[in-house]
Amino acid sequence: MSTCDEDAVAEAFSCGICEDLLLEPTTLVCCGRSFCKGCLRLWIRTNAQNGGIPKCPGGCGQKVPYHLPKHSVALRSAMEQLLPSRLALRIKEAEQEEDELCAGGYKVWQEVAANRDVLYGNSLVVRQGTPGLILGDCADGVHVTVKFDEREDGSELCVNLTPDAVMAPLPGGFRLRQKVVALFDLLLTTDMKVPLGSVGVVIGSFSSDRVTVLFEDSSASSAAERAKPFPDFPVSVHTREISAQRPLVGGFSIAQKVQAAMPLMVGSQVVVQAGCRGTVLGEFSDSRLTIAFDTPEDGTQSCFNVMPMEILPWCESPAGYPTGASVLTTHHLMSQNVLIVQAGTRGVVLSGVDHSQVLVLFEGAPPLPIASTALQPLPSSDTLSEEAEAAQTNCSCSRRRIGSDEDTAVPEDRTSVTGDDICEDEDLSDAVRNADNVDRETAHTVQSPINCEGAGPTFVCNVD
């Protein structure tokens, strides 16, 4: 390539700020133009320290993000092939430039977090733990300029602080005073542990991959758990052992007690019966939860990845409707103007859903969450337990396949139904909602969960 041709190619790969060959070429989304990453940072820093909001140097007038995108690998590869010598010289010159240090020993563009609440007068400006970026020293050489990701007053301007007002960010992306939840049983001693689902507050950093958490002593679900001492001191935990407290998919929460809303199947085998209790271990994906179900045969647990529609919250059955009790419906139960269960139909209570609803298995219908006011308990008898067992295995019910894209076979004259759509013909029943007081027990993962890939819709079908 001749010198003239090389100059023309170099001009095509020049930065719009320094007009030199692009170094770490970074393309802005707003205008599509590329600049040196260092030049963009200097542009942002200069505008921010002068009290302004950085705008695109390409002239489009859009705001420039402080967190710049990754540099363009395609542009870098093209320059390496077309201008190898010039690019090598440009990189060598950049390596000779030393990183600028700010007050407190921080580096420019270092990620930090607020070490305490930042106040302006009596107004809260930045909350403790909010992440930010160091942009450089102020003109007085005592304060540093920090761009925080969030400001309580909604402003996008930077804040000048003393170095002791910021700190290195916590590992795992956690923040100070953030609510977290334990993802496992955290064993401290042979007699002391933090149970699965315990809520705590992050109070500091312990190491590069551990944080210090002060857990809250929530009420244990069993006498054995209540008898164990709970730590009243901060605990060091790995970032993989906790998660930010938030609602999971379907509105469930970590360690919440749930139950199968229908028989769950792997292939042609029922692995979890309707009403079987389980514990939420966490999210498997944005549409599935990992549940540890109790198996009544040996008392162990089996883990499955299920969709939220396949489970319901679990709680103790309302008074007068114990598990296994026989009941009669006092109203016709309808779904989208289709009669599902006639008044007077006999069923068996599988468990409670909340303080006013129970999960009932009716003759000729799938398990349904029903308001207790729509049911009438039947007198107990010696054969009550036998009837409940027979209803579980012989009644016409809805079955859900786990790990299959095929649904169970259905007659053409049957109607699709889900528990959320069930209502009474005279008075609409309350929507199924999460239990207010969830019975929390410790859950142990004993095997890899089976994924519920391709589980189809629920149908009413006869099972011989």
Secondary structure, 3 states (H helix, E strand, C coil): CCHHHHHHHHHHCECCCCCCECCCEEECCCCCCEEEHHHHHHHHHHHHHCCCCCECCCCCCCECCCCCCCCCHHHHHHHHHHCHHHHHHHHHHHHCCCCCECHHHCECCCEEEECCCEEECCEEEECCCCEEEEEEECCCCCCEEEEECCCCCCCCCCEEECHHHEECCCHHHCCCCCEEEECCCEECCCCCEECCCCEEEEEEECCCCEEEEEECCCCCCCHHHHHCCCCCCCEEEEHHHEEECCCCHHHCCCCCEEEECCCEEECCEEEECCCCEEEEEEECCCCCEEEEEECCCCCCEEEEEECHHHEEECECCCCCCCCCCEEEECCCEEECCEEEECCCCEEEEEEEEECCEEEEEECCCCEEEEEHHHEEECCCCCCHHHHHHHHHHHCCECCEEECCCCCCCCCCCCCECCHHHCEECCCCCCCCCCCCCCCCCCCCCCCCCEECCCCCCCECECCC
